[in-house]
Amino acid sequence: MTMAAQDETADSQALVAALQDRLRKALAELDACRKHLDADQLAEQCLSSELKDHADVLEPVANFASGKSLDPTIPALEHSLKEELSMAKALLMLSNVSLSMDLESSSAEEVSAPEVVRLKGNPRLIQLLITLRQKVALLKQQYLLLRGDMLYLKHEMNVCKNWVQQSVRTALQSQF
């Protein structure tokens, strides 16, 4: 390695170390500030001030480059994030598919859909996703009904308000 490359590497590592130190201090300051917040304000905060939640940034550069991790929870976290992403993809996919299915019979001949979508994974989770999708569809229908009721109620309240105003005007005019 040339002298310039060594200097550049040393400068980069020094910069990374300085930034990591600055992040540690900022997280400590954030944690100190949060101790003065009440419970409602604290619930609104979404950034964690715990060092373990930022281990991927605070690890030495050599560990990051080699793929090694100081925090053993990172692979588990990565697995859970991949699983959540998979669930989100499945929900998005299910939102664009209309389902007519009979979970009791597994005959593929009875399916009349022109396109077959195969879902791989835990059958229980897939059934829960389908149930969730059905509940969301039901909630959307209930929302539309409630919205219609509210619009009707708003109209009736305006009619009632106009009737009361007209009655008051008529009563005031008849007195004078």
C-alpha positions as CSV (number, residue, x, y, z in Angstrom):
1,M,0.0,0.0,0.0
2,T,1.3,3.4,-0.8
3,M,1.8,6.1,1.8
4,A,-1.1,8.2,0.4
5,A,-3.5,5.2,0.5
6,Q,-2.5,4.4,4.1
7,D,-3.1,8.0,5.1
8,E,-6.5,8.0,3.3
9,T,-7.5,4.7,5.1
10,A,-6.3,6.1,8.4
11,D,-8.3,9.4,7.8
12,S,-11.4,7.4,6.9
13,Q,-11.1,5.2,10.0
14,A,-10.6,8.3,12.1
15,L,-13.6,10.0,10.6
16,V,-15.8,6.9,11.1
17,A,-14.6,6.7,14.7
18,A,-15.3,10.3,15.3
19,L,-18.8,10.0,13.8
20,Q,-19.5,6.9,15.9
21,D,-18.4,8.7,19.0
22,R,-20.6,11.7,18.1
23,L,-23.6,9.3,17.6
24,R,-22.9,7.7,21.0
25,K,-22.9,11.2,22.6
26,A,-26.0,12.3,20.7
27,L,-27.9,9.1,21.8
28,A,-26.8,9.7,25.4
29,E,-28.0,13.3,25.2
30,L,-31.3,12.1,23.7
31,D,-31.7,9.6,26.5
32,A,-31.1,12.3,29.1
33,C,-33.6,14.6,27.4
34,R,-36.3,11.9,27.3
35,K,-36.0,11.5,31.1
36,H,-37.6,14.9,31.4
37,L,-40.6,14.1,29.1
38,D,-43.9,13.0,30.3
39,A,-45.5,9.6,29.2
40,D,-47.5,11.1,26.4
41,Q,-44.6,12.9,24.8
42,L,-42.4,9.9,25.3
43,A,-44.9,7.6,23.5
44,E,-44.6,9.9,20.4
45,Q,-40.8,9.3,20.1
46,C,-39.9,6.8,17.5
47,L,-36.1,6.8,17.6
48,S,-34.5,4.5,20.1
49,S,-31.7,5.9,22.2
50,E,-30.3,2.5,23.2
51,L,-26.8,1.7,21.8
52,K,-27.8,-1.9,21.0
53,D,-30.4,-0.6,18.5
54,H,-27.6,1.2,16.6
55,A,-25.0,-1.6,16.7
56,D,-24.8,-1.8,12.9
57,V,-23.6,1.8,12.8
58,L,-21.4,1.7,15.9
59,E,-19.5,-1.5,15.0
60,P,-15.9,-1.2,13.9
61,V,-15.5,-0.7,10.2
62,A,-13.5,-4.0,9.9
63,N,-16.4,-6.0,11.3
64,F,-18.8,-4.4,9.0
65,A,-16.6,-5.0,5.9
66,S,-16.0,-8.7,6.9
67,G,-19.7,-9.3,7.6
68,K,-19.1,-10.1,11.3
69,S,-21.2,-8.5,13.8
70,L,-20.6,-7.7,17.5
71,D,-24.3,-7.8,18.2
72,P,-25.6,-11.4,17.9
73,T,-29.2,-10.1,17.6
74,I,-28.5,-8.5,14.2
75,P,-29.0,-11.8,12.3
76,A,-32.2,-12.4,14.2
77,L,-33.3,-8.9,13.6
78,E,-32.5,-9.3,9.9
79,H,-34.5,-12.5,9.8
80,S,-37.5,-10.9,11.5
81,L,-37.3,-7.9,9.1
82,K,-37.2,-10.2,6.1
83,E,-40.2,-12.0,7.5
84,E,-42.1,-8.7,8.0
85,L,-41.2,-7.7,4.5
86,S,-42.5,-11.0,3.2
87,M,-45.7,-10.4,5.1
88,A,-46.1,-6.9,3.7
89,K,-45.5,-8.2,0.2
90,A,-48.1,-10.9,0.8
91,L,-50.6,-8.4,2.1
92,L,-50.0,-6.1,-1.0
93,M,-50.4,-9.1,-3.3
94,L,-53.6,-10.2,-1.5
95,S,-55.0,-6.7,-1.8
96,N,-54.9,-6.9,-5.6
97,V,-56.4,-10.4,-5.8
98,S,-60.0,-11.4,-5.4
99,L,-60.3,-14.7,-3.7
100,S,-62.9,-17.3,-4.1
101,M,-61.7,-20.3,-2.3
102,D,-62.7,-23.2,-0.2
103,L,-60.1,-24.0,2.4
104,E,-61.8,-27.3,3.3
105,S,-61.3,-28.9,-0.2
106,S,-57.8,-28.8,-1.7
107,S,-58.9,-29.7,-5.3
108,A,-57.2,-27.4,-7.8
109,E,-59.9,-28.3,-10.4
110,E,-62.6,-26.4,-8.6
111,V,-60.8,-23.1,-8.8
112,S,-62.3,-21.0,-11.6
113,A,-59.8,-18.2,-11.5
114,P,-57.9,-17.6,-14.7
115,E,-54.6,-17.0,-12.9
116,V,-53.2,-19.1,-10.1
117,V,-51.1,-17.5,-7.5
118,R,-49.0,-19.8,-5.4
119,L,-48.2,-18.7,-1.9
120,K,-45.3,-20.4,-0.1
121,G,-44.9,-20.2,3.6
122,N,-46.5,-21.1,6.9
123,P,-50.2,-22.1,6.0
124,R,-51.4,-20.7,9.3
125,L,-49.9,-17.3,8.6
126,I,-51.4,-17.4,5.1
127,Q,-54.8,-18.2,6.5
128,L,-54.3,-15.4,9.0
129,L,-53.4,-13.0,6.2
130,I,-56.6,-14.0,4.3
131,T,-58.6,-13.5,7.4
132,L,-57.0,-10.1,7.9
133,R,-57.8,-9.2,4.3
134,Q,-61.4,-10.2,4.8
135,K,-61.6,-8.1,8.0
136,V,-60.1,-5.1,6.3
137,A,-62.7,-5.4,3.5
138,L,-65.5,-5.6,6.1
139,L,-64.1,-2.5,7.9
140,K,-64.0,-0.7,4.6
141,Q,-67.7,-1.5,4.0
142,Q,-68.6,-0.4,7.5
143,Y,-66.6,2.8,7.0
144,L,-68.6,3.6,3.8
145,L,-71.9,2.9,5.6
146,L,-70.9,5.1,8.6
147,R,-69.7,7.8,6.2
148,G,-73.1,7.7,4.4
149,D,-74.9,7.9,7.8
150,M,-72.8,10.9,8.8
151,L,-73.4,12.7,5.6
152,Y,-77.2,12.1,6.0
153,L,-77.0,13.3,9.6
154,K,-75.1,16.4,8.5
155,H,-77.8,17.2,5.9
156,E,-80.6,16.6,8.4
157,M,-78.8,18.9,10.9
158,N,-78.6,21.6,8.3
159,V,-82.3,21.2,7.5
160,C,-83.1,21.4,11.3
161,K,-80.8,24.5,11.7
162,N,-82.6,26.2,8.8
163,W,-86.0,25.3,10.3
164,V,-85.0,26.7,13.7
165,Q,-83.6,29.9,12.2
166,Q,-86.8,30.4,10.1
167,S,-89.0,29.7,13.2
168,V,-87.0,32.3,15.2
169,R,-87.3,34.9,12.5
170,T,-91.0,34.3,12.1
171,A,-91.5,34.5,15.9
172,L,-89.5,37.8,16.1
173,Q,-91.3,39.3,13.1
174,S,-94.7,38.5,14.6
175,Q,-93.8,40.2,17.9
176,F,-93.0,43.5,16.2
